Amino acid sequence: MTDIYQHFRSEEKDFVDSVIQWRQYTETSYAPKLTDFLDPRQQWIVQSIIGKDGEIKCSFFGGYEQAERKRALIYPSYYSPSEEDFLITVAEINYPHKFVSIDHRKVLGSLMSIGLKREKFGDIIVSGEKVQFLSVKEMNDFVRMEFTHVGKTPVNVEDKPLADLLPNPEEWKESSTTVSSLRLDAVLGAIMNISRQKSQLLIQSGHVKVNWKISEQTSFLCEEGDMISARGFGRAKIVSIEGKTKKDKWRIVVGVLK
């Protein structure tokens, strides 16, 4: 257990500690442990630590199969989880859509502005005029009382069953590519089909985020589960790192948001 940290980044130590504690809780209490919403990198860390073959297992669910942010359920191998175990609710935002439009960024900012931590709600789905977001069940009353505006637009939220969840118009296209190194500048260049020089400029200008945090280090080493976004170029995620080719390049599987 002492060398488990070497498999993760130093800034991820606190989260790794949490995952170890969750596993220990399930091992000693023989009861499932439900987490808040996790981003793809955090999901990968949980899966890496829990494993797939032991007495303790984990499953992920974010309200629908392609969800980006998901809750994790860590449970004894004899337990059979269901969607209801994840305690996820759907909130639909009612607003005067004939007069104003609201988007993902505005909804995200407004949810954060009422003091709701990012891990307490999952994906935000905007489909035409309709807007929904997923949240942890225990925050339902708080959201209904406090979430009254998106920007300056008055809104109210209505609970919906999971069966009424909007289809997410976001579509990820997966492909395999090779990169000379796992450095951020090399990976970004390959994914976005731009020169390494241009990717370095984007990174150094503060226009690139890794896992929703600005990264200005061109030499930052990318890993599985990382979500990468570049201003003007969209978002991508590293689905898996397949190893090295005969020509000593890294083969990676990436998903790009279409």
C-alpha positions in Angstrom: 0.0 0.0 0.0 2.9 2.3 0.7 3.9 2.5 -3.0 0.4 3.0 -4.3 1.0 6.8 -4.7 3.7 6.3 -7.3 1.0 5.3 -9.8 -0.7 8.7 -9.5 0.2 12.4 -9.6 1.4 14.1 -6.4 -1.6 16.5 -6.5 -4.0 13.5 -6.5 -2.8 12.2 -3.1 -5.7 13.5 -1.1 -8.2 11.9 -3.5 -6.2 8.6 -3.5 -6.4 8.7 0.3 -10.2 9.1 0.1 -10.5 6.1 -2.3 -8.4 4.0 0.1 -10.7 5.0 3.0 -13.8 4.2 1.0 -12.5 0.8 0.2 -11.6 0.2 3.9 -15.1 1.3 5.0 -16.6 -1.3 2.7 -14.2 -4.0 3.8 -14.9 -3.5 7.5 -18.6 -2.7 7.4 -19.6 -5.1 4.5 -21.7 -2.2 3.3 -21.7 -0.2 0.0 -20.1 3.2 -0.1 -21.6 5.8 -2.5 -19.4 8.7 -3.7 -20.3 12.1 -5.1 -20.0 12.8 -8.8 -16.5 12.1 -10.1 -14.9 13.4 -13.3 -13.4 10.8 -15.7 -9.9 11.0 -14.3 -11.3 10.4 -10.8 -13.3 7.5 -12.0 -10.2 6.0 -13.5 -8.3 6.4 -10.2 -11.2 4.6 -8.3 -11.2 1.8 -10.8 -7.4 1.4 -10.6 -7.4 1.2 -6.8 -10.4 -1.0 -6.3 -9.6 -3.3 -9.2 -11.9 -5.7 -10.9 -11.2 -9.1 -9.4 -11.1 -8.7 -5.6 -13.7 -9.0 -2.9 -14.5 -5.3 -3.2 -15.9 -4.0 -6.5 -17.1 -0.7 -7.9 -19.6 0.5 -10.5 -20.2 3.9 -12.0 -23.5 5.6 -13.0 -24.2 9.2 -13.9 -27.9 9.0 -14.8 -27.3 7.6 -18.3 -24.8 5.3 -20.0 -22.7 8.0 -21.7 -22.6 10.4 -18.8 -19.3 12.2 -18.3 -19.6 12.7 -14.6 -20.6 9.7 -12.6 -21.1 8.5 -9.0 -19.1 5.5 -7.9 -20.6 2.7 -5.7 -18.0 0.6 -3.9 -19.5 -2.6 -2.6 -18.7 -6.2 -1.5 -18.6 -8.7 -4.3 -21.8 -10.5 -3.2 -23.8 -7.2 -3.6 -25.8 -6.6 -6.8 -26.1 -2.8 -7.4 -29.0 -1.2 -9.2 -29.5 2.3 -10.7 -31.6 3.2 -7.6 -28.5 2.7 -5.4 -26.8 5.7 -7.0 -29.4 8.2 -5.6 -29.4 10.5 -8.7 -32.2 12.9 -9.5 -33.0 14.8 -12.7 -33.8 18.5 -12.4 -35.4 20.3 -15.3 -35.0 24.1 -15.5 -38.1 26.1 -16.3 -37.4 29.5 -17.7 -39.0 32.0 -20.2 -37.4 30.4 -23.3 -39.3 32.5 -25.7 -37.4 35.5 -24.5 -34.0 34.3 -23.4 -31.7 31.4 -24.0 -29.4 29.8 -21.4 -26.4 27.6 -22.0 -24.2 25.1 -20.3 -21.7 27.7 -19.0 -24.4 29.9 -17.5 -26.1 27.0 -15.7 -22.8 25.8 -14.4 -21.8 29.2 -13.1 -25.3 29.8 -11.5 -25.2 26.4 -9.7 -21.8 27.1 -8.3 -22.8 30.6 -7.3 -25.5 29.3 -4.8 -22.7 27.3 -3.0 -23.3 24.0 -4.6 -20.0 22.1 -4.9 -19.2 20.7 -8.3 -19.2 17.2 -7.1 -22.8 17.5 -6.0 -24.2 17.7 -9.5 -23.4 15.7 -12.7 -23.8 16.4 -16.3 -25.8 19.5 -17.6 -27.8 18.6 -20.7 -28.9 21.4 -23.1 -31.2 20.0 -25.8 -32.8 22.8 -27.8 -34.9 24.9 -25.4 -34.9 22.3 -22.7 -32.2 22.2 -20.0 -31.7 19.5 -17.3 -29.0 18.6 -14.8 -28.4 15.6 -12.6 -27.7 16.0 -8.9 -27.2 13.9 -5.8 -30.6 13.2 -4.2 -29.8 14.8 -0.8 -29.4 18.2 -2.4 -32.9 18.3 -3.9 -34.5 20.6 -1.4 -31.5 22.9 -1.3 -31.6 23.2 -5.1 -35.3 23.9 -5.3 -35.0 26.7 -2.7 -31.8 28.4 -3.7 -31.6 27.9 -7.5 -33.8 30.7 -8.6 -31.8 32.5 -11.3 -29.5 31.6 -14.2 -27.6 34.9 -14.6 -30.4 37.5 -14.4 -33.1 35.1 -15.7 -35.6 33.9 -13.1 -35.9 30.1 -13.1 -37.4 27.3 -11.1 -36.5 23.6 -11.1 -38.8 20.6 -11.5 -38.0 17.1 -10.5 -38.2 14.5 -13.3 -37.8 10.7 -13.3 -34.7 9.3 -14.9 -36.9 7.9 -17.6 -37.6 11.5 -18.7 -33.9 12.5 -19.0 -33.2 14.3 -22.2 -30.9 12.6 -24.8 -27.5 14.4 -24.6 -26.7 15.9 -28.0 -23.0 15.7 -27.2 -21.3 12.9 -29.3 -17.8 11.6 -28.7 -15.8 10.1 -31.6 -13.2 7.6 -30.6 -10.0 7.0 -32.6 -6.5 5.6 -32.2 -3.4 7.6 -32.8 0.3 7.6 -32.0 2.3 10.3 -30.3 6.1 10.7 -29.9 5.6 11.3 -26.1 2.9 11.7 -23.5 3.8 15.3 -23.0 0.8 17.7 -23.1 2.1 19.6 -26.2 2.6 16.3 -28.2 -0.8 14.9 -27.2 -2.7 18.1 -27.8 -1.0 18.5 -31.2 -2.0 15.0 -32.2 -5.5 15.1 -30.9 -6.4 18.6 -32.4 -4.3 18.0 -35.6 -2.2 21.1 -35.1 1.6 21.6 -35.0 3.5 21.0 -31.8 4.6 24.7 -31.9 1.0 25.8 -32.0 0.0 23.5 -29.2 2.9 24.9 -27.1 1.7 28.4 -27.7 -1.8 27.5 -26.7 -0.6 25.9 -23.5 1.8 28.7 -22.5 -1.0 31.3 -23.2 -3.2 29.6 -20.6 -5.7 28.5 -23.2 -5.5 24.7 -22.3 -7.1 22.9 -19.4 -6.4 19.4 -18.1 -9.2 18.0 -16.0 -10.8 21.5 -15.8 -7.7 23.2 -14.5 -5.5 25.5 -16.6 -2.1 23.8 -17.4 0.7 26.0 -18.7 3.3 23.3 -18.6 4.1 21.9 -22.0 6.0 19.0 -20.4 2.9 18.0 -18.3 2.6 14.2 -18.7 -0.9 13.0 -19.8 -2.4 9.9 -18.4 -5.5 7.7 -18.9 -8.8 9.4 -18.0 -7.4 12.9 -18.6 -9.9 15.4 -20.0 -8.2 18.0 -22.2 -9.7 21.2 -23.6 -8.2 24.0 -25.7 -9.9 27.3 -26.3 -11.3 27.3 -29.9 -10.6 23.6 -30.4 -13.1 21.8 -28.2 -12.6 18.9 -25.7 -11.0 15.5 -25.8 -10.3 12.7 -23.4 -7.7 10.0 -23.2 -9.6 6.8 -23.2 -6.6 4.5 -22.9 -2.9 4.3 -23.3 -2.2 1.1 -25.2 1.6 1.0 -24.9 4.5 1.6 -27.3 4.8 0.7 -31.0 7.8 -0.8 -32.7 8.9 2.7 -33.6 8.9 3.7 -29.9 5.8 5.8 -30.2 2.9 5.7 -27.7 -0.4 4.4 -29.1 -3.4 6.1 -27.4 -7.1 5.9 -27.8 -8.8 9.3 -27.6 -12.3 10.6 -27.7 -13.0 13.9 -29.3 -16.3 15.8 -28.7 -17.9 16.3 -32.2 
